[in-house]
């Protein structure tokens, strides 16, 4: 199956497992990029290459020329002889997805909900990671819950991710009429991500940016010191001000806990708030030196491969 022949969603609202599996074809179509790590540098000395971590292997007697920073002082004290730790470079890079499935992404004016597109992006990046032999983990965040998937290798990582995305997505759909605003749930997700991300990890943030408050910057800044961060901003034409409004335009929406009925008179004020939230997210990613790309929910993902390069 070619990328252009990928099946579209069932209805733009539900998450179709066949589509998430088919995202593997989009991942295969992405161009190859050279690895930042060089296997020739593996060994027992510390590595300065951000992109792979150093994993403990064993302890042996200290030898002339060993880095004194790797001395195992506990074993040295217990045996009375100097011992040093040996490390090997990790061949499998941890890739972590922070997938935002907040209620604000359950909005779609053209082709699909932003949440559905976010799940397509997550699946594609996941297939890309396991295809490269990396270990894939995820943190799926919404107002009611956080689901953490520890990094795994190969196919054993993708099926739990697909299942978790479908579970959270359906929970969010079922609770659309009664959700309670939790403005700090993404901040808590950032704190949790800071605890679970190992040095050298690649982190992808997939979100519409609505809930990334200024306090999220601190944990993400700490992460950026020893991890690579990329971001995919999921947009919708109506939230971008890109669609002409009919004369009798009326649309019920939720802006946090507030229920609104948008019309031509109130649309501009709502749009200004959407832009401010989005710009705050963009500015935050720039401060982190994160690679930022924009993905629209108005087009199938296979037509936006350029944004994923």
C-alpha positions as a Markdown table, in Angstrom:
| # | Residue | x | y | z |
|---|---|---|---|---|
| 1 | Unk | 0.0 | 0.0 | 0.0 |
| 2 | Unk | 1.4 | 3.4 | -1.0 |
| 3 | Unk | 1.2 | 6.4 | 1.2 |
| 4 | Unk | -1.3 | 8.0 | -1.1 |
| 5 | Unk | -3.6 | 5.0 | -0.7 |
| 6 | Unk | -3.8 | 5.0 | 3.0 |
| 7 | Unk | -7.4 | 4.6 | 4.3 |
| 8 | Unk | -9.1 | 7.6 | 5.7 |
| 9 | Unk | -10.7 | 7.7 | 9.1 |
| 10 | Unk | -14.1 | 6.1 | 9.7 |
| 11 | Unk | -16.0 | 9.3 | 10.6 |
| 12 | Unk | -13.4 | 11.9 | 11.8 |
| 13 | Unk | -14.4 | 11.4 | 15.4 |
| 14 | Unk | -13.6 | 7.9 | 16.4 |
| 15 | Unk | -10.1 | 6.3 | 16.4 |
| 16 | Unk | -9.9 | 3.5 | 13.9 |
| 17 | Unk | -7.3 | 0.9 | 14.8 |
| 18 | Unk | -6.7 | 0.1 | 11.1 |
| 19 | Unk | -5.7 | 3.7 | 10.5 |
| 20 | Unk | -3.3 | 3.7 | 13.4 |
| 21 | Unk | -1.7 | 0.5 | 12.1 |
| 22 | Unk | -1.6 | 2.0 | 8.6 |
| 23 | Unk | 0.4 | 5.0 | 9.9 |
| 24 | Unk | 3.4 | 2.6 | 9.7 |
| 25 | Unk | 3.3 | 3.3 | 5.9 |
| 26 | Unk | 3.6 | 7.0 | 6.6 |
| 27 | Unk | 6.6 | 6.4 | 8.9 |
| 28 | Unk | 8.3 | 4.3 | 6.2 |
| 29 | Unk | 7.9 | 7.2 | 3.7 |
| 30 | Unk | 9.8 | 9.6 | 6.0 |
| 31 | Unk | 13.4 | 10.3 | 4.9 |
| 32 | Unk | 16.2 | 8.7 | 6.8 |
| 33 | Unk | 18.3 | 10.9 | 9.1 |
| 34 | Unk | 21.8 | 10.1 | 10.3 |
| 35 | Unk | 22.1 | 9.0 | 13.9 |
| 36 | Unk | 23.8 | 11.5 | 16.3 |
| 37 | Unk | 25.6 | 8.7 | 18.1 |
| 38 | Unk | 28.7 | 6.9 | 16.8 |
| 39 | Unk | 29.1 | 3.3 | 17.9 |
| 40 | Unk | 32.9 | 3.7 | 17.8 |
| 41 | Unk | 32.7 | 5.9 | 20.8 |
| 42 | Unk | 31.1 | 3.2 | 23.0 |
| 43 | Unk | 33.1 | 2.2 | 26.0 |
| 44 | Unk | 33.6 | 2.8 | 29.7 |
| 45 | Unk | 34.3 | 6.5 | 29.5 |
| 46 | Unk | 31.6 | 9.2 | 29.8 |
| 47 | Unk | 30.0 | 10.2 | 26.5 |
| 48 | Unk | 29.3 | 13.9 | 25.6 |
| 49 | Unk | 27.0 | 12.9 | 22.8 |
| 50 | Unk | 23.4 | 13.8 | 23.5 |
| 51 | Unk | 21.3 | 11.3 | 21.7 |
| 52 | Unk | 22.4 | 8.1 | 23.5 |
| 53 | Unk | 22.8 | 7.3 | 27.1 |
| 54 | Unk | 25.5 | 5.3 | 28.9 |
| 55 | Unk | 24.2 | 2.2 | 30.6 |
| 56 | Unk | 26.0 | 0.5 | 33.5 |
| 57 | Unk | 27.6 | -2.9 | 32.6 |
| 58 | Unk | 29.8 | -4.2 | 35.4 |
| 59 | Unk | 32.5 | -3.3 | 38.0 |
| 60 | Unk | 36.2 | -4.3 | 37.7 |
| 61 | Unk | 39.5 | -3.4 | 39.3 |
| 62 | Unk | 40.7 | 0.1 | 38.6 |
| 63 | Unk | 43.4 | 0.2 | 36.0 |
| 64 | Unk | 45.9 | 3.0 | 35.1 |
| 65 | Unk | 44.2 | 5.4 | 32.7 |
| 66 | Unk | 40.7 | 4.8 | 33.9 |
| 67 | Unk | 38.6 | 7.9 | 34.5 |
| 68 | Unk | 38.6 | 8.6 | 38.2 |
| 69 | Unk | 35.0 | 9.9 | 37.9 |
| 70 | Unk | 33.9 | 6.3 | 37.3 |
| 71 | Unk | 35.4 | 4.8 | 40.5 |
| 72 | Unk | 32.8 | 2.9 | 42.4 |
| 73 | Unk | 33.5 | 4.1 | 46.0 |
| 74 | Unk | 31.2 | 1.7 | 47.7 |
| 75 | Unk | 32.9 | -1.4 | 46.2 |
| 76 | Unk | 36.3 | 0.2 | 46.8 |
| 77 | Unk | 35.5 | 0.8 | 50.5 |
| 78 | Unk | 34.1 | -2.7 | 50.9 |
| 79 | Unk | 37.0 | -4.5 | 49.3 |
| 80 | Unk | 39.8 | -2.2 | 50.1 |
| 81 | Unk | 40.9 | -2.1 | 46.5 |
| 82 | Unk | 40.0 | 0.5 | 43.9 |
| 83 | Unk | 37.2 | -0.5 | 41.5 |
| 84 | Unk | 35.7 | 1.3 | 38.5 |
| 85 | Unk | 32.4 | 1.1 | 36.8 |
| 86 | Unk | 32.1 | 0.0 | 33.2 |
| 87 | Unk | 29.5 | 1.5 | 30.9 |
| 88 | Unk | 28.3 | 0.7 | 27.4 |
| 89 | Unk | 26.6 | 3.0 | 25.0 |
| 90 | Unk | 22.9 | 2.3 | 24.6 |
| 91 | Unk | 22.2 | 1.2 | 21.0 |
| 92 | Unk | 18.5 | 1.7 | 21.4 |
| 93 | Unk | 17.5 | 5.3 | 22.0 |
| 94 | Unk | 14.5 | 6.0 | 24.2 |
| 95 | Unk | 11.8 | 7.9 | 22.4 |
| 96 | Unk | 9.0 | 9.3 | 24.5 |
| 97 | Unk | 5.8 | 10.8 | 23.2 |
| 98 | Unk | 3.9 | 13.3 | 25.3 |
| 99 | Unk | 0.5 | 13.1 | 23.8 |
| 100 | Unk | -2.0 | 15.7 | 24.8 |
| 101 | Unk | -5.6 | 14.5 | 24.5 |
| 102 | Unk | -7.2 | 17.3 | 26.5 |
| 103 | Unk | -10.8 | 18.3 | 25.7 |
| 104 | Unk | -9.6 | 21.3 | 23.7 |
| 105 | Unk | -8.4 | 18.9 | 21.0 |
| 106 | Unk | -11.9 | 17.5 | 20.6 |
| 107 | Unk | -12.7 | 20.2 | 18.0 |
| 108 | Unk | -12.9 | 19.8 | 14.3 |
| 109 | Unk | -14.3 | 22.1 | 11.6 |
| 110 | Unk | -13.3 | 20.4 | 8.4 |
| 111 | Unk | -12.1 | 16.8 | 8.2 |
| 112 | Unk | -11.4 | 15.3 | 11.7 |
| 113 | Unk | -11.1 | 16.2 | 15.3 |
| 114 | Unk | -7.7 | 17.6 | 16.3 |
| 115 | Unk | -7.5 | 14.7 | 18.8 |
| 116 | Unk | -7.8 | 12.1 | 16.0 |
| 117 | Unk | -5.0 | 13.8 | 14.1 |
| 118 | Unk | -2.8 | 14.0 | 17.2 |
| 119 | Unk | -3.3 | 10.2 | 17.6 |
| 120 | Unk | -2.3 | 9.7 | 13.9 |
| 121 | Unk | 0.9 | 11.8 | 14.5 |
| 122 | Unk | 1.7 | 9.8 | 17.7 |
| 123 | Unk | 1.2 | 6.5 | 15.9 |
| 124 | Unk | 3.4 | 7.6 | 13.0 |
| 125 | Unk | 6.2 | 8.8 | 15.2 |
| 126 | Unk | 5.9 | 5.6 | 17.2 |
| 127 | Unk | 6.2 | 3.4 | 14.1 |
| 128 | Unk | 9.2 | 5.5 | 13.1 |
| 129 | Unk | 10.9 | 4.9 | 16.4 |
| 130 | Unk | 10.4 | 1.1 | 16.5 |
| 131 | Unk | 11.4 | 0.9 | 12.8 |
| 132 | Unk | 14.7 | 2.4 | 13.7 |
| 133 | Unk | 15.2 | -0.1 | 16.6 |
| 134 | Unk | 14.6 | 2.5 | 19.3 |
| 135 | Unk | 12.7 | 1.9 | 22.5 |
| 136 | Unk | 9.3 | 3.7 | 22.5 |
| 137 | Unk | 7.4 | 5.0 | 25.5 |
| 138 | Unk | 4.6 | 7.4 | 26.0 |
| 139 | Unk | 2.7 | 9.6 | 28.4 |
| 140 | Unk | -0.9 | 10.2 | 27.4 |
| 141 | Unk | -2.4 | 13.2 | 29.3 |
| 142 | Unk | -5.9 | 14.5 | 29.7 |
| 143 | Unk | -7.9 | 16.2 | 32.4 |
| 144 | Unk | -9.0 | 13.0 | 34.1 |
| 145 | Unk | -5.9 | 10.7 | 33.8 |
| 146 | Unk | -2.3 | 10.1 | 32.8 |
| 147 | Unk | -1.4 | 6.9 | 31.2 |
| 148 | Unk | 2.3 | 6.0 | 31.3 |
| 149 | Unk | 3.8 | 3.5 | 28.9 |
| 150 | Unk | 7.4 | 2.5 | 29.7 |
| 151 | Unk | 9.8 | 2.4 | 26.8 |
| 152 | Unk | 9.7 | -1.0 | 25.0 |
| 153 | Unk | 11.3 | -2.3 | 21.8 |
| 154 | Unk | 9.7 | -3.3 | 18.5 |
| 155 | Unk | 6.1 | -4.3 | 18.1 |
| 156 | Unk | 5.7 | -4.8 | 21.8 |
| 157 | Unk | 5.7 | -1.0 | 22.1 |
| 158 | Unk | 3.1 | -0.1 | 19.5 |
| 159 | Unk | 0.2 | -2.3 | 20.4 |
| 160 | Unk | 0.0 | -0.9 | 24.0 |
| 161 | Unk | 0.3 | 2.6 | 22.6 |
| 162 | Unk | -2.6 | 2.1 | 20.1 |
| 163 | Unk | -4.7 | 0.5 | 22.8 |
| 164 | Unk | -4.1 | 3.3 | 25.3 |
| 165 | Unk | -4.8 | 6.0 | 22.7 |
| 166 | Unk | -8.1 | 4.4 | 21.8 |
| 167 | Unk | -9.1 | 4.0 | 25.5 |
| 168 | Unk | -8.3 | 7.6 | 26.5 |
| 169 | Unk | -10.0 | 8.9 | 23.3 |
| 170 | Unk | -13.2 | 7.1 | 24.0 |
| 171 | Unk | -13.2 | 8.2 | 27.6 |
| 172 | Unk | -12.8 | 11.8 | 26.5 |
| 173 | Unk | -15.6 | 11.4 | 23.9 |
| 174 | Unk | -17.9 | 9.9 | 26.5 |
| 175 | Unk | -17.3 | 12.7 | 29.0 |
| 176 | Unk | -17.5 | 15.6 | 26.7 |
| 177 | Unk | -20.7 | 16.9 | 28.3 |
| 178 | Unk | -19.5 | 16.8 | 31.9 |
| 179 | Unk | -15.8 | 17.5 | 32.0 |
| 180 | Unk | -14.3 | 19.6 | 34.7 |
| 181 | Unk | -11.5 | 22.0 | 33.7 |
| 182 | Unk | -8.1 | 21.0 | 35.2 |
| 183 | Unk | -5.8 | 23.8 | 34.1 |
| 184 | Unk | -2.7 | 22.1 | 35.6 |
| 185 | Unk | -2.9 | 18.6 | 34.1 |
| 186 | Unk | -0.4 | 19.3 | 31.4 |
| 187 | Unk | 2.0 | 20.8 | 34.0 |
| 188 | Unk | 1.7 | 17.7 | 36.0 |
| 189 | Unk | 2.4 | 15.6 | 32.9 |
| 190 | Unk | 5.6 | 17.7 | 32.3 |
| 191 | Unk | 6.7 | 17.0 | 35.9 |
| 192 | Unk | 6.1 | 13.3 | 35.4 |
| 193 | Unk | 7.9 | 13.3 | 32.1 |
| 194 | Unk | 10.9 | 14.9 | 33.7 |
| 195 | Unk | 11.1 | 12.0 | 36.2 |
| 196 | Unk | 10.8 | 9.2 | 33.7 |
| 197 | Unk | 12.9 | 10.5 | 30.8 |
| 198 | Unk | 16.5 | 9.1 | 30.7 |
| 199 | Unk | 19.4 | 11.2 | 29.5 |
| 200 | Unk | 19.7 | 11.0 | 25.7 |
| 201 | Unk | 16.0 | 10.5 | 25.1 |
| 202 | Unk | 14.1 | 12.0 | 22.2 |
| 203 | Unk | 10.9 | 13.6 | 23.4 |
| 204 | Unk | 8.0 | 14.5 | 21.0 |
| 205 | Unk | 5.3 | 16.8 | 22.3 |
| 206 | Unk | 2.0 | 16.5 | 20.4 |
| 207 | Unk | -0.6 | 19.1 | 21.4 |
| 208 | Unk | -2.7 | 22.1 | 20.4 |
| 209 | Unk | -0.8 | 24.1 | 23.0 |
| 210 | Unk | -3.9 | 25.2 | 24.9 |
| 211 | Unk | -2.8 | 23.9 | 28.3 |
| 212 | Unk | 0.9 | 24.6 | 28.3 |
| 213 | Unk | 1.0 | 27.3 | 31.0 |
| 214 | Unk | 4.2 | 29.3 | 31.8 |
| 215 | Unk | 4.9 | 27.0 | 34.7 |
| 216 | Unk | 5.5 | 24.1 | 32.3 |
| 217 | Unk | 8.7 | 25.8 | 31.1 |
| 218 | Unk | 10.7 | 24.9 | 34.2 |
| 219 | Unk | 10.4 | 21.1 | 33.9 |
| 220 | Unk | 10.8 | 21.2 | 30.2 |
| 221 | Unk | 13.9 | 23.3 | 30.4 |
| 222 | Unk | 15.4 | 20.8 | 32.8 |
| 223 | Unk | 14.5 | 18.0 | 30.3 |
| 224 | Unk | 16.1 | 19.9 | 27.4 |
| 225 | Unk | 19.5 | 19.9 | 29.1 |
| 226 | Unk | 19.9 | 16.2 | 28.6 |
| 227 | Unk | 17.2 | 15.3 | 26.0 |
| 228 | Unk | 16.2 | 16.3 | 22.5 |
| 229 | Unk | 12.7 | 17.8 | 22.3 |
| 230 | Unk | 10.5 | 18.2 | 19.2 |
| 231 | Unk | 6.9 | 19.5 | 19.1 |
| 232 | Unk | 4.0 | 18.9 | 16.7 |
| 233 | Unk | 1.3 | 21.6 | 17.0 |
| 234 | Unk | -2.1 | 20.3 | 15.9 |
| 235 | Unk | -4.3 | 23.1 | 14.4 |
| 236 | Unk | -7.7 | 23.5 | 12.9 |
| 237 | Unk | -8.7 | 26.0 | 10.2 |
| 238 | Unk | -11.6 | 27.6 | 12.2 |
| 239 | Unk | -9.2 | 28.1 | 15.2 |
| 240 | Unk | -6.7 | 29.7 | 12.9 |
| 241 | Unk | -9.2 | 32.1 | 11.3 |
| 242 | Unk | -8.8 | 30.5 | 7.9 |
| 243 | Unk | -12.5 | 29.7 | 7.2 |
| 244 | Unk | -15.1 | 32.1 | 5.8 |
| 245 | Unk | -18.1 | 32.3 | 8.2 |
| 246 | Unk | -21.6 | 32.0 | 6.9 |
| 247 | Unk | -24.1 | 34.8 | 7.6 |
| 248 | Unk | -26.0 | 32.8 | 10.2 |
| 249 | Unk | -22.9 | 31.3 | 11.8 |
| 250 | Unk | -23.5 | 29.6 | 15.2 |
| 251 | Unk | -21.3 | 27.0 | 16.8 |
| 252 | Unk | -21.5 | 25.7 | 20.4 |
| 253 | Unk | -18.0 | 25.4 | 21.9 |
| 254 | Unk | -16.4 | 25.0 | 25.3 |
| 255 | Unk | -13.6 | 27.4 | 26.3 |
| 256 | Unk | -12.3 | 25.8 | 29.5 |
| 257 | Unk | -15.2 | 25.3 | 31.8 |
| 258 | Unk | -17.2 | 28.0 | 30.0 |
| 259 | Unk | -19.8 | 27.0 | 27.4 |
| 260 | Unk | -20.2 | 29.4 | 24.5 |
| 261 | Unk | -22.2 | 29.7 | 21.4 |
| 262 | Unk | -20.0 | 31.4 | 18.8 |
| 263 | Unk | -21.6 | 33.7 | 16.2 |
| 264 | Unk | -20.1 | 36.3 | 13.9 |
| 265 | Unk | -20.0 | 38.8 | 16.8 |
| 266 | Unk | -18.3 | 36.7 | 19.4 |
| 267 | Unk | -16.0 | 34.7 | 17.0 |
| 268 | Unk | -13.2 | 37.3 | 16.9 |
| 269 | Unk | -12.8 | 37.5 | 20.6 |
| 270 | Unk | -12.7 | 33.7 | 20.9 |
| 271 | Unk | -10.2 | 33.5 | 18.0 |
| 272 | Unk | -7.9 | 36.0 | 19.8 |
| 273 | Unk | -7.8 | 33.8 | 22.9 |
| 274 | Unk | -7.0 | 30.8 | 20.7 |
| 275 | Unk | -4.1 | 32.6 | 19.0 |
| 276 | Unk | -2.8 | 33.8 | 22.4 |
| 277 | Unk | -2.7 | 30.2 | 23.8 |
| 278 | Unk | -1.1 | 28.9 | 20.6 |
| 279 | Unk | 1.5 | 31.7 | 20.5 |
| 280 | Unk | 2.4 | 31.0 | 24.1 |
| 281 | Unk | 3.1 | 27.4 | 23.2 |
| 282 | Unk | 5.2 | 28.4 | 20.2 |
| 283 | Unk | 7.2 | 30.8 | 22.3 |
| 284 | Unk | 7.9 | 28.2 | 24.9 |
| 285 | Unk | 9.1 | 25.7 | 22.3 |
| 286 | Unk | 11.5 | 28.4 | 20.9 |
| 287 | Unk | 12.9 | 29.0 | 24.3 |
| 288 | Unk | 13.6 | 25.3 | 24.6 |
| 289 | Unk | 15.2 | 25.2 | 21.1 |
| 290 | Unk | 12.7 | 22.5 | 20.2 |
| 291 | Unk | 12.0 | 21.6 | 16.6 |
| 292 | Unk | 8.4 | 22.7 | 16.0 |
| 293 | Unk | 6.2 | 21.6 | 13.2 |
| 294 | Unk | 2.5 | 22.4 | 12.5 |
| 295 | Unk | 0.0 | 19.7 | 11.5 |
| 296 | Unk | -3.5 | 20.6 | 10.4 |
| 297 | Unk | -6.6 | 18.5 | 11.2 |
| 298 | Unk | -8.1 | 19.6 | 7.9 |
| 299 | Unk | -5.9 | 17.2 | 5.8 |
| 300 | Unk | -5.0 | 13.6 | 6.1 |
| 301 | Unk | -1.6 | 13.1 | 7.6 |
| 302 | Unk | -0.2 | 11.3 | 4.6 |
| 303 | Unk | -0.6 | 14.6 | 2.7 |
| 304 | Unk | 1.5 | 16.5 | 5.3 |
| 305 | Unk | 4.7 | 14.4 | 5.2 |
| 306 | Unk | 6.8 | 17.5 | 4.6 |
| 307 | Unk | 5.8 | 18.7 | 8.1 |
| 308 | Unk | 7.1 | 15.5 | 9.7 |
| 309 | Unk | 10.6 | 15.6 | 8.0 |
